Structures are given as C-alpha cells and as structure tokens.
Amino acid sequence: MATKRDYYEILGVDKASDADTIKKAYRKLAMKLHPDKNPGNKMAEESFKEASEAYEVLSDKEKRALYDQYGHAGVDQSFGGGGFNWGNFTHQDDLSDLFGDGFSSIFEQFFGGGFGGGRNSQERKNRGEDLQIEISLSLQEISSGAEKNIKINVKDQCETCKGSGSSDGNITTCPQCKGTGQVYQMRRSLFGQVQTIAECPSCRGEGKTIKNKCPKCSGDGRIRKVNEISVKIPAGVQEGQYIRLRGQGNMGIRGGTKGDILVLIHEREDDLYERDGNNLIVDYPISFSQAALGAEILVPTLTGTVKMKVPAGTQSGKVFRVKAQGLPQVNSAYRGDLYVKVIVITPTTLGRDETDLLKKLSEHDAAKKYVPGKKFFSKMKDFIY
C-alpha cells in the first residue's frame, strides 16, 4: 500500500495555518487541477482527489485535531473501509463560485457525482435518488441551443400524509439519539481509544420514529407520479456531457430533500457535416472547369449560405477555412470554423458536346507529358488534408 502524503504538505500550508489560509490554498489547487484545464489527465484527477481529502480533514476542527494527534490513522475510519471517496466530501459549496452550480457536467464527469455539497449527515441520509434521462439533439439544436419539455416518473410527496409517513401525525423524537440520527461510539486502536460517529441503530439515522404508518405510501412519505420538466440546453454541448437539474429528482423519504436529474446529451449524426470539437467539416464537389478556371461557390452553413472563392488551379482535396461558421463553445463568445474540402468530380456520363470539349483538352494535356517523381509529390502534398 502506498504511503499517504502529509495533508499540510499536499495543500502547501503549515500546521499553524488558520481556516481561511487552508481554504485559499485548496481553492487555488482546485482551479489548477480543474478538468477543463487537464482533459484526460488521470494524474490531475488523482491530485485533485488527494487535495480534496486533505481539505476535508483540515477544514474540520475535530478531524484536524485527530489528524494532528494520531496522523492518518486518526481519521481513516471516518472515510469507511474503502478510504476517501466523493461521498465523504462536504464542501462543494466552497467551490460553487469557481465552477458554477448549473451546467457542471464537464467537471463532474471526470470525478463522478456524489459530492456532499455542504449538506449535513441527516440531509444526505434522507436525500432522494438522482435520476437520469437522455436527450438526442441535432447539430442545428446544438448550434443554437434548445429547450425540451420531457415527462419523467419521479417519487414525490404523498398528499395523504403530506410526506410525513404517519397516518395520524404521531411522530416522536428517537430516545436513543435525541433526534440527531447519530450516536457516538468508542473503539480501540493502536493509538488508544478513538471516538467515532455512527448511524443510530434505533431510528436508522432519521432521528424520529413513526408509530402508525400512512397506508397509501406505507410510511415512506412519497408516491410515484409523472412530472413534466423543462430542460434548457446551452449551445455548443457535446456527446456524453450532461446537465444537472438540481432538486428535480426523487424526493427523499419522509420529507427528505430531493435528488437531481442528470440529462445526458446524445448528438445525432448529421447528413452533411462532420464535427471536430467546435469545428465543422464539409465535402464540396466541384467540376473540372471550376477547379481549373476558379469559381465562386455557395457553401451551406448551419445558418444559411456563404460565398467562397475557389482559386484557379485548385486541386482535389484542397481544404479552405471559413472563419466562425462552426459551433459555439459553451458559455463563451468563441465559435469554431467551417472547413470546406473541395472534391473535383470526374463525370461518369458525357453528352456529345462534353465529349468533344474533353477530347480537345486531352490533345493539349498530351503535349504536357506529366512525369511522376519526388518533386511532383512534394508539390501535391500541400493539397492533402
């Protein structure tokens, strides 16, 4: 097993640092290790997780005291048997002004969901489940943004018991945990006795008990229903990204907070364009005469057409760039480009006049006596996309 690094060393602070200094150090690292700045970088992902674990401990007075006294052994039990995971992180609110709280999929798809988001343990216990839906978008919808209305099955408040789960309103405070949902336990370790917090076994962490359960929801406090939601999709989204609709998922049991809805983006294949990030690529057929003599062509874009000049002597496969006719970047004024690849078409059927003209042209071509070689290829390779 790899040796864990010192938490103070990870954040670059000393042991005498106050809470504000520790928070500033963590936020600085979070910005540096943000997935937008480190696409596909697993090392950055691990470093961010390591820094978040350090911040989770050092920003909590009790955990920090245990760590200062016993080191990692003093706090490891608070993360469970598998060690730190994002379900243990309770400081998402400390990052919301940096990364935003709406369209956070680019951030979360690298590290997964499950952030505590600053909720206390009881709120996390009663939080409803997240739901996932999928939306298929055309390239035109991705270019301009879209709004979709979708019906979805959710678990919502039971109207009979108003979400309490009780048929008669007889809800009492748990006598064992005094309503906190937690009990303190002492356990022995190599460093002596260590106090830990565990879920109350009597009320299963809810802090209250129900004598007579509601017959409609069986004491759950919620029933299934169909909700219609509106999803606003910003322009420029990509395949595999998702939008998180906070507080629109399943309601938690007995009045618990609502989970989220994750809207997964799918991009339908377009008949005309190929997408490359924010850029678009289109093949445009031209004739021999247009390639040889030059021409002005009308290139289709997502918003209409634009005129583009094809210079005389253009070779098949030459690529031209039309600026700012690609796709927008999410929440940015930047827009990609449109790349037009011209393809010189060889006709398969010829009329009499066309045959006569090409025969005359072939007489001139025969006199030129093209010879292949390295120099010829070096000139031609400039036209290969």
N, C-alpha and C positions, 0 to 999 in steps of 0.2 A: 504494500500500500504506500502511495506517495505521501511524503511528509507535507502537512499543510503549512503554508506560509503564515507569518505573523500578520494579524489583521491590521495593525497600525502601519506595518510596512507596506501592505497592499494599497492602502489609501494614501500613503505618503505623509502621514502625520505622526506626531509624537504622543506619548502616553498622557501628557498633561493637556492635550488639546480639548477645547470645550466643544459643545454640541454643534455650534454654528460652524466652527472650523472643519469638523468632521463632515458635516452636510455639504459644505462648499467643495471639499476635496472629492466627495463621491459624485456630486453633480458634474464636476469637471471631467472625471473619468467616464461618466455615463455619456457625455457629449462626444468624447474622443472615441469611444467604443460603439457608438450608435451604428446599427446595421446598415443604414443608408450610406455611411462612410466606409463600411467594411463588408461589401457584398460577398457572400460565400466564404468569409474568413472565420473558420472554426476556432482559431486561436483567440480572435477578438471576442467571440461568443463565450468561450470559457473564461476569459479575463473579466468580462462583464459580470458573469455569474459569480466569480470569485469576489469581485469588488462589492457586489450586492449582498453576498453573505457577510462580508466584513462590516458593511454598513448596518445590516440588520442587527448585528450583535452590539456594535459600538454606539449605536444611536439609542439603545435601550439601557436604562440605568441598571436594572437588575442583571441583565445578561452581561453587560460590560463588567460589573463587579465580579461576577462569577468567572469571567474570562481572565480578568486581571489577577485573580487569586489562584485559579486552577488551570488556566490555559484552555486549549480546545476541549479537553476532557470535561470541563465545567459546563460547556454549552452544547456539546454534541447531542445530548439526549433531547434537547428542545426541538431538534430538527427531525427526530424519528430515526428509525433504523437505517433508512436509505440515505441519510445525510441531508444537507440543504437542498431544497427544490423551490420552484417559484411559488408554490402554495404557502411557503413559510414567509414570503416577502410581504411586509405590511406597510410599505412606504411608497406605493405607486403615486400617491398624491404629491410627493416631493419631486416627481418628475413630470407632472402633468403640464406645467407651464413650459417645459422644454420640448416635449414630444407631442403635446396636444392630447385631447381626450375623445376626439371623434373618429377620424379615419386613421386608426393606429395599426392597421394590419401589416404594413411593411415592417414595423417594429416587432409586433407580436409573433409573426410567422417564423421568425428566427428563433425565438426563445419560448414560444408556446404561450398559452393563456395561463390562468391560474394565479395571477397576482392577487394579493390580499387587498390592494387598493386602499389601505388605511382603515379597513373595517376591523372592529374588534372581533374576538373569537366567537361570540354568540351570534353576531350578524353573519359571519362566514358559515357557522353551523346551520342556520336557518335560511341561507340564501338559496333561491331556486336554481334549477338547472339551466345551463346555456343550451340554446337550440341552434341548429344550422340549416340554412336554406341555400339553394343555388340559383343564380340568375345568369342567363345566357344573353350576351349583348352582341349587336352588330358593330362593325367598325365605325359606322356613322354615329351610333349611340355613344361609343367610346370617345369619339372626336368631340362631340358637343356636350356630353353629359346627359343623364337621363333620370327620370323619376318613375318608379314602378310601384304599383299597388298590388300587394300579394296577400292572400288569405293563408293563415297558418294556425294549426291546432296548438293551443297552449293550456297550461294549468293555471287557472285564475281563481280569484276569491270565491268561496262558497257563499252564496247570498243567504242561505238559511241560517248559518251561524256567524255570518259576517267575518269569516276567516279565522274565528277563534278555535274551531274544532269541538266546541262544547255545545250540547243541546240545551242546557239550562243556564249557561254563563257561570257555572260553578268551577272557577279556575283558582287554584291555590298555589302559593309560593312553595317551592320544594324545601322541605325542612332540613335536608342534609346539606345543601349548598347555599341556602338562604337566598335563592334566586339568581345566583351568579352563573350557574351551569358548570362550575368548576370546583374541584377540591384539590387541596394540597396534599402531596404525598412525600414521605421521606424514604430515600433509598440509599443503600450503602454503595460506595465506590472506592477506588484506590486512594482517593483523597479524603475519605471520611464520609459522613452523611451529607447528601445533597437533596435539597428540596425541589420538587418538580410540581408542575400543574397538570392535572388530568381531567378528563370529562367526568362529570358527576354520574355515577352508575345508577342512581335512583331516577333521575329525570332525563338521562341521556343527553345532558348538556343544554336542555331547554330552560331550566330554571323554574319550571312550573309543572303542575300536574293537573290532569283533567279527570274528573270522576265519571261523568256521563258524556259519552262521545256523540257528536252530531250524526244522525242516521244517514243523511244524504252524502256526506263526504267521509264517513267512518272516522271522524276525528282528525282528518288530515287538514281541514281548513281550506281546501281548494278542490275545484272540479274542472273537468275538461270543457273547453269552449273554443269557438273559432273567432279569431281576431283578424281584422284587416289592417295591415301595416303599410306605410308609405316609406319607400327606400329612395333616398336621393343619392345618385351615383355621380361623383365628380368626373369631369373629363380627364382622359388620359390613363385610366386604370388599365391593369394588365391581367392576363390569365393567372389564376392562382392567388391573387390578392383577395382580401376580404374586408368588409366594412362591419364594424361592431356597433350594433344598436343597443346601447346600454339601457337596462331596466325594462326591456320589452320581451324577455323570455319568460320561463315558468316562474310563477310566484313560489316563494318558499313556504314550507309547511307552517300552518297556524300563524299567519300574518308575517311570515319572513319576507325579506327583501326579494325583489325579482332578479332573475338572472338576465343574461344578454342574448341577443340573436346575432349570430355570425352569418353574414351574407357573402357567400363565396362567389367570386367572379369567374365566369367562363366566357371566352371570346370565340364567337363563331367564325369559321374560316370564310374569308372574303373571296368572291369570284374574280376580282380584278387586282387587288393589291396583296403584296406580301409585307408583313410587318417585321421591322428590325428595331426593337426598342421604341423610340419615338419617331423613327424614320419609316417611310413607306417606299416600296419598290414596285414599279410597274413596267411591263414589257410593252413597247410601242412598235408595231410593224410599219415599215416604210418601203417604198418601191426603189428599184434601181435608179430611176431618174431622180427621185428626191435625194437619194444618198449622193449621187454624182454631182447634181447641179445645186443642191441645197434647197431648203423649203422652210416654210413656216407652218407648224402643226399646232393643233388644239389638243392639249393634254388634259385628260379628265382628273379632277381633284375631288376631295370629299365635299367641297362647297360649290363646285361648278367646273369651269374650264379655264385654263390659262394658255396664252400663246407662247410658243417656244420656237426659237430658230434652230434649224439643223444646218450647220455649215456645209458648203460644197466639199465633196470628197470624204464624207463621213463613212467610216467602216462599220459593218455589222457588229454589234456588241458594245459599241461606244455608250458610255453612261454620262448623262447630263444631270446636274443638280438644280432643282427648283427650290429656292430657299423658303422656309417657313410654310410649307404646304404639307407637312406631315402631321403627327399627332401632338397634342399639348402634353406637357408634363404636369402631373397632379399638383394642384395648388401653386402653380407657377405661371409666369407670363411667357416662359420659353416654349417654343414649338419646334418640332423636328422638321426635317426636309423631305422632299419627294425626289427620289432618284428614278430617272427615266432611262431605261435601257432600250436603245433602238435596235430593231432586228430587221435586216434587209431581207425581204421576202422574194424567193425565186418563184415565178409563176409556174403553175402546173399545166395550165391550158392557155393557148395563144390563138388569137384571131389572125387573119391573113395580114392585116396591116402591121400588127405587132411582130409577126414573124419576119416580115420584110425589113422592118427597122432594126431588129436584133441581128439579122444577117449582115446588114451594112455595118453595124457596130462591131461584129465579130471580125470583119476584114481589117478594121483599124486595130483591134486587140491583137490579132495575129502578128502584126508588124512590131508590137512592143516586146515580144519574147521575154515574158517574165521568167526568172530563174530563181528557184528557192535557195536559201542559204542562211547563214547566221545573221548577216546584216539585215536581210529581209525580215527575219523573225524578230529581231530587236526593235525594228520599227513597229511591227504589228502588235507586239505585246503591250504597247501603251494603250491599245484599244480593248484589251481583255479586261473584263470586270472581275 
